[in-house]
Amino acid sequence: MSVETDRDRISKGRERLEEEADRAVDQFDQGIVDLLSWVLDTETRARIYVYLRQHPHSTSEEIAEGTGLYPSTVRESLAELHDEEKVERRKRESEGAGNNPYEYTAIAPSELVGGVVGQIQDELNTVFNLDDHLDSESETRLETEPSEPVSIRVEDEERAESDDETTATGEEGETGDDGDE
């Protein structure tokens, strides 16, 4: 009887672990879709992008079927994404005569993020230089030095942490603000 109970507990434990793993994957997937929704402007476009990363060279009909989106919505979003160079499009080759539909492939995530960094940099430059634009329209503009463009630097997380520790402990190549080394 005890053996049967242990097997039941192990089985129930395994089921719970599988359920938790499935829930974690679903939450991770939703987190990715939420992030891509911000990057790509809408959840629809994010879902299409994710589908195309998983199924490159898909037609609009295949994407609509795979995502559960309306075919007209998929076609419209694909046209926008193609115009923005976030998906690539080519004619599907077939042996027989007839209609050769377009097939789509999403660009690599690194390319997508690279474009976003550029957009954010441009928007920050506009915000930080807003006073210059407003002052130039005024007749009583004071002479000021031209503003520098905003620069965004992305560092490796491990390196940034070791730099923070070095700064906090004051070791390794410390230079003072007064020029003493």
C-alpha positions, 0 to 999 in steps of 0.5 A, spaced: 500 500 500 505 504 501 508 503 494 502 505 491 501 511 495 509 513 493 507 512 486 501 516 486 505 522 490 510 522 485 505 522 479 502 528 482 508 531 483 510 530 476 503 533 473 504 539 478 511 540 475 509 540 468 503 544 469 508 549 472 513 549 467 507 550 461 505 556 465 512 559 466 512 558 458 506 561 457 508 567 461 514 568 458 511 567 451 506 573 453 512 577 455 515 576 449 509 578 445 508 584 450 515 587 448 514 586 441 507 589 441 511 595 444 517 595 439 512 593 433 506 598 435 501 592 436 499 585 438 497 583 431 504 585 428 507 582 434 504 575 433 505 575 426 513 577 427 513 571 432 509 566 427 514 568 422 520 567 426 518 560 428 515 559 420 519 562 415 517 563 408 510 563 410 504 565 406 499 570 408 494 565 408 498 560 412 500 566 417 492 567 418 491 560 419 497 559 424 495 565 428 488 565 428 488 572 425 483 575 420 486 574 413 485 581 411 488 583 418 494 579 416 495 582 409 494 589 411 499 588 417 504 584 412 504 590 407 506 595 413 511 590 416 514 589 409 514 597 407 518 598 414 523 593 412 521 588 418 519 582 414 522 580 407 517 578 401 519 574 395 514 570 390 513 562 392 516 558 386 511 552 384 512 547 379 505 548 375 502 554 372 498 559 376 498 563 382 505 564 386 503 567 392 508 571 396 512 568 402 514 572 408 520 571 413 521 576 419 528 579 420 532 577 425 531 580 432 538 583 433 536 587 426 529 589 429 532 591 436 538 595 432 532 599 429 528 601 435 535 603 438 536 608 432 528 611 433 529 612 441 535 616 440 532 620 434 526 621 439 531 623 445 535 628 441 528 631 439 526 632 446 533 634 449 534 639 443 527 642 444 529 648 447 534 650 441 528 649 436 523 653 440 529 658 442 530 659 434 523 661 433 524 667 438 526 673 436 530 674 443 534 668 442 541 668 446 547 665 443 548 658 446 553 653 444 550 647 439 547 641 443 550 634 442 546 629 440 544 624 445 548 617 445 546 611 447 551 606 450 549 598 451 554 594 455 555 587 457 551 586 464 557 582 467 562 588 465 558 593 468 557 589 474 564 588 475 565 596 473 560 598 479 564 593 484 571 597 482 568 604 483 565 602 489 571 599 492 576 604 489 581 599 486 584 597 480 586 603 476 582 609 480 583 616 478 581 621 482 577 627 479 582 632 481 587 629 476 591 625 481 593 618 479 
